[in-house]
Amino acid sequence: MTRIHTTMTFASKDPTLPLRFAPPEDPPPFGAQTLRLRQLDVRRLDDAGARVMSCLSEYRERWEANTDSDIADAKRMLAELGAPGYEVRTDALPNRRFSGDGLLSRSRYYSVCQEDGSDGGAMRREVAAYHDPMTRGLIEIEDVAVPDENSRRTSASDAAVLSLRVTIPPFTSIQHEALRDLTSEWETTYVLLPVTTGEQRFNRLIDLRDPAAARWFTRSLTRLRWVTGDGTLERAFPNKRPLDDFVDLLPALTTQIQGGGNAACRIAGQWLRSLGADALVFPSARSNASITVEKGVLVGFYGWNLVDYRSAEPARLQTFDLGPTWPDRLSHDVDEPPLPIYAGVTLDFSSSGATAGSWSWRGIEEANHAARLLGSALHLHGLAVPNASDDERRELGLMLGATDTVEALSETSGWFVRAMLGDERVRRAWSDSATVEPGRPERPSIDFDEIFGQMDARIAAAKAGDDW
């Protein structure tokens, strides 16, 4: 089957040529603000923290594995288009949301805090999104306050700093060479990742929490026209209808794919950097992001991030989105139908009255939590039964609720994880639920008592020093 490309990105052969586009009808609503921001401070990682970060690199490794084939596809497409003024770029890094290219580092991304300094867990959820428990093993990530030994403040409540605490069970650490010697006994390992919170001033900020700025962003982005190599104007979204309301654009900006480098986000990053924006405040794709508006004024928000463009090199890439329609529901990516796990996710919006302009995602956090539990359950099953067939894994996924509601999936997968980790009460309940019932044609082919026994045997062998 021929691969259908819905996104095209070009780099000019002339590195001095600026990115050109038709100016927006209305001037950018740049604002000057001082924001309280939070980020994982990779510069202060100790040795253990650096090793743990290796478990949070699933997306980059997958990107590197596919780079050669992606470059070959792009070169073939460029040759078919016959665009002599452009070349395929091969030195880019994995895209991040609204970066515009692969040259903005993670150190330019922050979560936006409330006045009290909290971010509602936004940063923690962003970090967790880059860990796949099904392939990398079980870990837990949580916000914790730890004593600040360097603090000179007298208040006991102030003399603490926020960190991310990563909990790594022994059966996960021994699967990773980088983590294997963090503990010498069969015990849980706890590693703290440093977090920095502080205020920063931006003078040319585009803040999508502002309904007026969000409307300008929506109208201008979806009507954007690039100036191509021969000087003609071409719509960045040639097949999609222009939009007016930010909520209609939100599903495209909130796709769940790691990296978030889909066309709309990529084009927006290229364009905003070329407009001279200092930064963009945007809704987190991993949170039940929301804003609360009263009489046109922002009075509350939840789940927002910021990308800092200051001092970044000018954007040199020019992307076109050839997709036919805007997504109207949350999906993994814009070119894919929504997964069953996101079926219950909704976007609520107030279009009239005193709260006009308020909106909120509902169910994103719950769906992603359920997906992590399912991944954890399938990973433990793989440890216990490494030679399981695809049909067995598929049947287990269905029994765990892969096609059920998020609530059912979370509950069933959570029970299975507890049973695999030795909870005898849950094991008995699980085994009883799998027995033959009246009217049921046959017992499931999966023998859970055998699986639990195999898991116990694997752990006992590992404790004794045998290879996992």
C-alpha positions in Angstrom: 0.0 0.0 0.0 1.3 3.4 -0.9 2.0 5.6 2.1 -0.1 8.8 2.0 1.8 11.9 3.2 -0.4 14.5 4.8 2.5 16.6 6.1 5.3 18.1 4.0 8.2 20.1 5.5 10.8 21.9 3.4 14.1 23.6 4.3 15.5 26.2 2.0 18.9 25.4 0.5 19.9 29.0 1.3 20.4 29.2 5.1 20.2 33.0 5.0 16.8 33.0 3.4 14.2 34.0 6.1 10.9 32.2 6.4 8.3 34.2 4.5 4.6 34.4 4.8 1.7 36.7 4.3 1.3 38.8 7.4 -1.9 38.1 9.5 -4.9 40.4 9.0 -4.6 41.6 12.6 -1.4 42.3 14.4 -0.2 39.7 16.9 -1.7 40.3 20.4 1.7 40.3 22.1 1.5 40.8 25.9 4.0 41.5 28.6 3.7 39.2 31.6 5.7 37.8 34.5 4.8 34.1 34.9 5.7 31.6 37.6 7.0 28.5 35.8 8.2 25.0 36.7 10.4 22.5 34.9 12.5 19.4 35.4 16.0 20.7 35.9 18.1 18.2 33.9 21.2 20.3 34.6 21.1 19.3 38.3 20.5 15.6 37.7 22.8 13.3 39.8 24.1 10.0 38.5 21.0 8.1 39.6 18.7 10.7 38.1 20.5 10.6 34.7 20.1 6.8 34.7 16.4 7.1 35.4 16.0 9.5 32.5 17.1 6.7 30.2 13.7 5.0 31.0 11.9 8.1 29.8 13.4 8.1 26.3 11.0 5.8 24.5 10.0 8.4 21.9 13.5 9.5 21.0 14.7 5.9 20.5 11.7 5.1 18.3 12.3 8.3 16.3 16.0 7.4 15.8 15.1 3.9 14.6 12.7 5.3 12.0 14.9 8.3 10.9 16.5 6.6 7.8 13.1 5.5 6.4 11.5 8.8 7.0 14.4 10.6 5.2 14.1 8.3 2.3 10.3 8.9 2.1 10.8 12.7 2.2 13.4 12.7 -0.5 11.2 10.6 -2.8 8.3 12.9 -2.1 10.4 16.0 -2.8 11.6 14.6 -6.1 8.0 13.9 -7.1 7.0 17.5 -6.3 9.9 18.9 -8.3 10.8 21.7 -5.8 14.4 22.7 -6.8 14.7 25.4 -4.2 14.4 23.0 -1.3 16.1 20.0 0.2 15.3 17.4 2.8 16.6 18.2 6.2 18.5 15.3 7.9 19.9 16.9 11.1 16.7 17.7 12.9 15.9 16.2 16.4 12.5 14.8 17.4 9.8 17.5 17.2 8.4 18.9 20.4 5.0 20.5 20.6 5.1 24.0 19.0 8.8 23.9 18.5 8.6 24.3 14.7 11.7 22.2 14.1 13.8 19.8 16.1 16.2 22.4 17.4 14.4 23.5 20.6 15.7 21.6 23.6 13.5 20.4 26.5 15.0 23.1 28.7 12.8 25.6 26.8 9.6 23.9 28.1 7.8 24.7 31.4 4.5 24.1 33.1 2.7 27.3 34.1 2.0 27.6 37.9 -0.8 29.1 39.8 -0.2 32.0 42.2 0.5 29.5 45.0 3.3 27.9 42.9 1.4 24.7 42.1 1.0 23.4 38.5 -1.7 20.8 39.3 0.7 18.0 38.3 1.1 19.2 34.7 4.8 18.8 34.6 4.7 15.3 36.2 2.2 14.1 33.6 4.3 15.5 30.8 7.4 13.5 32.1 5.3 10.4 32.6 4.0 10.5 29.0 7.5 9.6 27.7 7.7 6.4 29.7 5.9 3.3 28.3 5.4 0.8 31.0 4.6 -2.0 28.6 8.1 -1.8 27.1 10.1 -0.2 29.9 8.6 -1.7 33.0 6.6 -0.3 35.9 7.6 2.9 37.6 5.7 5.6 39.5 6.3 9.3 39.2 4.9 11.7 41.9 5.4 15.2 43.1 7.0 15.4 46.5 8.4 18.2 48.8 11.8 17.4 50.1 13.9 19.4 52.6 16.1 22.0 51.0 19.5 21.7 52.8 20.7 24.9 51.1 17.8 27.0 52.1 18.4 29.9 54.5 14.8 30.6 55.0 13.5 30.2 58.5 10.0 29.0 57.8 9.8 25.2 58.0 7.1 25.1 55.4 9.3 27.1 53.0 12.5 25.2 53.6 11.4 22.5 51.1 11.6 22.2 47.4 9.6 20.2 44.9 11.1 17.2 43.3 9.8 14.4 41.2 10.1 11.1 43.0 10.5 8.1 40.8 9.7 4.7 42.4 11.3 1.8 40.7 10.4 -1.8 41.8 13.3 -4.3 41.7 11.8 -6.3 38.9 12.0 -3.2 36.7 15.5 -2.0 37.7 17.1 -5.4 36.9 15.7 -5.2 33.4 17.8 -2.1 32.7 21.5 -2.2 32.7 21.7 1.5 33.7 19.5 0.9 36.7 20.7 -2.5 37.8 23.3 -1.4 40.3 21.3 1.4 41.9 20.3 -1.1 44.6 22.2 -4.1 45.9 19.2 -5.8 47.4 15.8 -6.9 46.1 14.1 -3.7 47.2 12.3 -0.7 45.8 14.5 2.1 44.6 13.6 5.8 45.0 15.2 8.5 42.9 14.6 12.2 43.1 14.6 14.3 40.0 15.3 18.0 40.7 12.6 20.6 39.8 13.1 24.3 39.4 10.3 26.8 40.0 10.7 30.5 39.5 9.4 33.7 37.8 10.3 34.8 34.3 9.3 38.0 32.4 8.2 37.9 28.7 7.6 41.0 26.7 6.1 39.5 23.5 4.0 36.6 24.8 1.2 34.9 23.0 -1.0 33.5 25.8 -3.7 31.1 24.6 -5.4 31.3 28.0 -6.6 34.8 26.8 -9.8 34.2 24.7 -9.0 37.1 22.5 -5.5 35.9 21.8 -6.7 32.3 21.3 -9.3 33.6 18.7 -6.6 35.6 16.9 -4.3 32.6 16.9 -7.0 30.3 15.5 -8.1 32.7 12.7 -4.6 33.6 11.7 -3.0 30.2 11.9 -5.7 28.4 9.9 -5.6 31.1 7.2 -1.8 31.2 7.1 -0.2 31.5 3.6 3.4 30.7 3.1 5.6 32.4 0.5 7.1 29.6 -1.5 10.5 29.4 -3.2 9.1 30.9 -6.5 7.4 33.8 -4.6 3.8 32.5 -4.8 1.5 32.3 -1.9 0.3 28.9 -0.8 -2.0 28.1 2.1 -0.3 26.1 4.9 -3.6 24.1 5.3 -4.8 24.0 1.7 -7.5 21.3 2.2 -8.8 22.4 5.5 -11.4 25.0 6.2 -10.4 28.1 8.1 -11.5 28.1 11.7 -12.6 31.0 13.9 -13.1 29.4 17.4 -10.2 28.0 19.4 -12.2 25.1 20.7 -12.5 23.8 17.1 -8.7 23.8 16.8 -8.1 22.2 20.2 -8.3 18.6 19.1 -5.6 19.1 16.6 -3.3 20.8 19.2 -3.9 18.2 21.8 -3.2 14.9 20.0 -1.7 12.3 22.3 1.3 11.3 20.1 4.6 11.6 21.9 6.5 14.7 20.7 3.3 16.4 19.5 5.0 17.3 16.2 1.9 17.1 14.1 1.4 19.6 11.3 -0.7 22.2 13.1 1.7 22.4 16.1 4.7 22.4 13.8 3.4 25.1 11.6 2.4 27.2 14.5 5.9 27.0 16.0 7.5 28.0 12.7 5.2 30.9 12.2 5.3 32.3 15.8 9.0 32.2 15.9 9.1 34.1 12.6 6.7 36.6 14.0 9.1 37.4 16.8 7.1 35.9 19.7 9.1 35.5 23.0 7.0 32.5 24.1 3.7 30.6 23.7 1.4 29.5 26.6 -0.5 26.5 25.4 -2.7 23.8 26.9 -1.0 20.6 28.0 -2.0 17.6 26.0 -1.6 15.3 29.1 -3.9 17.3 31.4 -7.6 18.0 31.6 -6.7 21.5 30.5 -9.2 24.3 31.1 -9.8 28.0 31.5 -12.5 29.7 33.4 -13.7 33.0 32.1 -16.1 35.5 33.8 -17.4 38.4 31.8 -14.5 38.1 29.4 -11.8 38.0 32.0 -9.6 34.9 32.8 -10.2 33.9 36.4 -8.9 30.4 36.5 -6.9 27.8 34.5 -5.6 24.3 34.9 -3.0 22.3 32.9 -1.0 24.7 30.8 2.6 24.8 29.5 5.0 27.3 28.0 7.6 27.1 25.3 10.3 29.8 25.4 11.5 31.1 21.9 13.8 33.8 23.2 17.3 33.8 21.6 16.3 30.7 19.5 17.7 30.5 16.0 15.3 31.7 13.3 13.0 28.9 12.0 14.1 27.7 8.6 11.5 25.0 8.0 8.2 25.5 6.1 5.5 22.9 6.7 2.3 22.2 4.8 -0.6 20.2 6.1 -2.4 18.3 3.3 -4.9 16.6 5.5 -8.6 16.9 4.4 -10.3 17.9 7.7 -9.7 19.1 11.2 -10.1 16.4 13.9 -13.2 16.9 16.0 -12.3 14.5 18.8 -9.2 13.6 20.8 -7.0 11.1 19.0 -3.5 9.7 19.1 -2.6 11.6 16.0 -4.6 13.8 13.5 -4.4 11.2 10.8 -5.7 8.3 12.9 -9.2 7.5 14.2 -9.7 7.9 18.0 -8.6 4.9 20.1 -11.4 3.3 22.2 -9.7 4.5 25.3 -10.4 8.1 24.3 -14.0 7.6 23.4 -15.2 9.1 26.7 -13.0 12.2 26.5 -15.1 15.3 26.0 -14.5 19.0 25.4 -17.0 21.2 27.3 -17.4 24.8 26.1 -19.5 27.8 27.2 -20.6 30.0 24.3 -22.9 32.4 26.0 -23.6 34.1 29.3 -21.1 35.4 31.9 -18.8 32.4 31.4 -18.6 32.6 27.6 -15.2 31.5 26.5 -14.7 29.0 29.3 -13.8 25.5 28.2 -12.4 22.3 29.7 -11.2 18.9 28.5 -12.6 16.0 30.6 -11.2 12.5 30.7 -7.7 12.9 29.2 -5.9 12.2 32.5 -8.2 9.3 33.3 -7.7 7.8 29.9 -3.9 8.0 30.0 -3.9 6.6 33.6 -5.9 3.6 32.4 -3.5 3.2 29.5 -0.6 3.1 31.8 -2.3 0.5 34.0 -3.0 -1.7 31.0 0.6 -1.3 29.8 1.8 -2.3 33.3 -0.4 -5.3 33.4 0.7 -6.5 30.0 4.3 -6.0 30.9 4.0 -8.1 34.1 2.3 -10.8 32.0 5.2 -10.7 29.6 7.7 -11.2 32.5 5.8 -14.2 33.8 5.0 -15.7 30.3 7.7 -14.5 28.0 6.8 -17.0 25.3 3.0 -16.1 25.2 1.5 -16.0 21.7 0.0 -12.9 20.1 -3.4 -14.5 20.5 -2.8 -15.0 24.3 -1.7 -11.4 24.7 -4.7 -10.2 22.7 -7.1 -12.2 24.8 -5.6 -10.9 28.0 -5.9 -7.3 26.8 -9.6 -7.9 26.1 -10.1 -9.4 29.5 -8.4 -6.5 31.1 -10.8 -4.1 29.4 -8.9 -2.8 26.4 -12.1 -2.1 24.6 -14.2 -1.2 27.6 -14.8 2.1 29.3 -11.9 3.8 31.0 -13.3 3.1 34.4 -13.6 -0.6 33.7 -10.1 -0.7 32.1 -8.5 1.0 35.1 -10.2 -1.2 37.7 -9.5 -4.5 35.9 -6.0 -3.7 35.0 -5.3 -2.4 38.4 -6.6 -5.6 40.0 -4.4 -7.7 37.7 -1.3 -5.7 38.5 -1.9 -6.2 42.2 -2.5 -9.9 41.7 0.7 -10.3 39.7 2.6 -8.6 42.5 1.4 -11.1 45.1 -1.8 -9.8 46.6 -3.4 -13.1 47.5 -6.9 -11.7 48.2 -7.0 -10.2 44.7 -5.6 -13.3 43.2 -8.4 -15.4 44.6 -11.0 -12.9 43.4 -9.4 -12.8 40.0 -9.3 -16.6 39.7 -12.9 -17.0 40.8 -14.0 -14.5 38.2 -12.4 -16.5 35.5 -14.2 -19.8 36.3 -17.0 -21.2 34.2 -20.4 -19.5 34.7 -23.9 -20.7 33.7 -24.5 -19.8 30.1 -20.9 -19.2 29.4 -19.7 -21.5 26.6 -16.2 -22.2 27.8 -13.6 -21.2 30.3 -11.0 -18.7 29.0 -7.9 -20.2 27.6 -5.8 -18.2 30.1 -4.9 -20.0 33.3 -4.4 -17.2 35.8 -3.4 -19.5 38.6 -0.6 -20.8 36.4 0.4 -17.2 35.5 0.6 -16.1 39.1 2.7 -19.1 39.9 5.1 -18.4 37.1 5.4 -14.8 38.2 6.3 -16.0 41.8 8.8 -18.4 40.4 10.5 -15.7 38.2 10.8 -13.3 41.2 12.1 -16.1 43.5 14.8 -17.0 40.9 15.8 -13.3 40.5 16.1 -12.9 44.2 18.4 -15.9 44.3 20.6 -14.2 41.7 19.5 -16.1 38.6 19.1 -14.2 35.3 15.7 -12.5 34.9 
